[in-house]
Amino acid sequence: MKRFKLEKLQRHRDFGLLVARLGLGVMFILHGYPKMLGGPESWQGLGKAMGYVGVDFLPAFWGFAAAFAELVGGALLILGWFFRPACLLLTLTMAVAATMHLRSGDGLAAASHAIEVGAVFFGLLFVGPGKHSVDQR
């Protein structure tokens, strides 16, 4: 009986990246869409998170930037277009989110999602989108 070897999955690395891009992209579109629709009042509240990293000016702008990064960044992940800039923006957005949760006393449980996906986006920044992407065509 021939044994299945996990090493053979290396041949499908680009497919694995595509699956990760699709899953993350869809979820971040779903996170960002309601934030974008929230408008200036919502952006103002969202942007106040920048205060946790020492940036206290223009909270509505920063809130819009975070919503935009999640919505448009998610779409760019799916397409694999401007992939690395999207990963960088999403990494920074997740770093601010994690810092906000940790510094506001929410604890590690509340910050864990932002930390985990931030680490994934940071890693993808180095790996790239794979061959099944607009950037690679």
C-alpha positions as CSV (number, residue, x, y, z in Angstrom):
1,M,0.0,0.0,0.0
2,K,1.4,3.3,-1.1
3,R,1.6,6.0,1.7
4,F,0.4,9.5,1.1
5,K,3.3,11.9,1.8
6,L,2.5,15.4,2.9
7,E,5.7,16.7,1.2
8,K,3.9,16.2,-2.1
9,L,1.6,19.1,-1.2
10,Q,4.5,21.4,-1.9
11,R,3.5,21.1,-5.6
12,H,0.3,22.9,-4.8
13,R,1.8,25.8,-2.9
14,D,0.3,28.4,-5.2
15,F,-3.2,26.8,-4.8
16,G,-2.8,27.0,-1.0
17,L,-1.9,30.7,-1.3
18,L,-5.0,31.2,-3.5
19,V,-7.2,29.5,-0.9
20,A,-5.7,31.7,1.9
21,R,-6.1,34.8,-0.2
22,L,-9.7,34.1,-0.9
23,G,-10.7,33.2,2.7
24,L,-8.9,36.2,4.2
25,G,-10.1,38.6,1.4
26,V,-13.7,37.6,1.8
27,M,-13.6,38.0,5.6
28,F,-11.9,41.4,5.4
29,I,-14.4,42.6,2.9
30,L,-17.2,41.6,5.3
31,H,-15.3,43.4,8.2
32,G,-14.7,46.5,6.2
33,Y,-18.0,47.0,4.3
34,P,-20.1,48.0,7.3
35,K,-17.4,50.2,8.6
36,M,-17.3,52.0,5.2
37,L,-21.0,52.4,5.2
38,G,-21.0,53.8,8.7
39,G,-19.9,57.2,7.5
40,P,-18.0,60.0,9.2
41,E,-19.5,59.4,12.7
42,S,-18.5,55.7,12.6
43,W,-15.1,56.6,11.1
44,Q,-14.5,59.1,14.0
45,G,-15.1,56.4,16.6
46,L,-13.0,53.9,14.7
47,G,-10.2,56.3,14.2
48,K,-9.9,57.1,17.9
49,A,-8.0,53.8,18.1
50,M,-5.0,55.7,16.7
51,G,-4.8,57.5,20.0
52,Y,-3.5,54.2,21.5
53,V,-0.4,54.6,19.3
54,G,0.0,58.3,20.0
55,V,-1.8,59.8,17.0
56,D,-4.6,62.0,18.3
57,F,-5.4,64.1,15.2
58,L,-7.9,63.5,12.4
59,P,-9.7,60.4,13.9
60,A,-12.3,60.4,11.1
61,F,-9.5,60.2,8.5
62,W,-7.8,57.3,10.3
63,G,-11.1,55.5,10.8
64,F,-11.9,55.8,7.1
65,A,-8.3,54.6,6.3
66,A,-8.9,51.5,8.5
67,A,-12.3,50.7,6.9
68,F,-10.8,51.3,3.4
69,A,-7.8,49.1,4.2
70,E,-10.1,46.3,5.3
71,L,-12.6,46.6,2.4
72,V,-10.3,47.4,-0.5
73,G,-7.4,45.4,1.0
74,G,-9.7,42.4,1.1
75,A,-10.6,42.8,-2.5
76,L,-6.9,43.2,-3.5
77,L,-6.0,40.0,-1.6
78,I,-8.6,38.1,-3.6
79,L,-7.3,39.4,-6.9
80,G,-3.6,39.2,-5.9
81,W,-3.3,42.8,-7.2
82,F,-1.1,45.3,-5.4
83,F,-0.8,42.4,-3.0
84,R,2.2,43.4,-1.0
85,P,1.0,47.0,-0.4
86,A,-2.4,45.6,0.7
87,C,-0.7,43.2,3.1
88,L,1.4,46.1,4.5
89,L,-1.7,48.3,5.1
90,L,-3.6,45.4,6.7
91,T,-0.6,44.5,8.9
92,L,-0.5,48.1,10.2
93,T,-4.3,48.2,10.7
94,M,-4.2,45.0,12.7
95,A,-1.2,46.3,14.7
96,V,-3.3,49.4,15.7
97,A,-6.3,47.2,16.5
98,A,-4.2,44.8,18.7
99,T,-2.6,47.8,20.5
100,M,-6.0,49.3,21.1
101,H,-7.4,46.1,22.7
102,L,-4.3,45.5,24.8
103,R,-3.9,49.1,26.0
104,S,-7.6,49.5,26.8
105,G,-7.6,46.6,29.1
106,D,-9.6,44.2,26.9
107,G,-6.8,41.6,27.3
108,L,-5.2,39.1,25.0
109,A,-8.4,37.3,24.1
110,A,-9.8,40.4,22.5
111,A,-6.6,41.3,20.8
112,S,-5.8,37.7,19.5
113,H,-7.7,38.0,16.2
114,A,-5.9,41.2,15.2
115,I,-2.5,39.7,16.3
116,E,-3.1,36.4,14.4
117,V,-4.2,37.9,11.1
118,G,-1.6,40.7,11.5
119,A,1.0,38.0,11.7
120,V,-0.5,36.2,8.6
121,F,-0.5,39.5,6.6
122,F,3.1,40.2,7.7
123,G,4.2,36.7,6.5
124,L,2.3,37.1,3.2
125,L,4.1,40.3,2.6
126,F,7.3,38.3,2.2
127,V,5.7,35.3,0.4
128,G,3.8,37.1,-2.2
129,P,0.4,36.2,-3.9
130,G,1.5,33.1,-5.8
131,K,1.1,32.4,-9.5
132,H,-2.7,32.5,-9.4
133,S,-2.9,36.3,-9.2
134,V,-3.2,39.5,-11.2
135,D,0.3,40.6,-10.0
136,Q,1.8,37.5,-11.6
137,R,0.2,37.9,-15.0
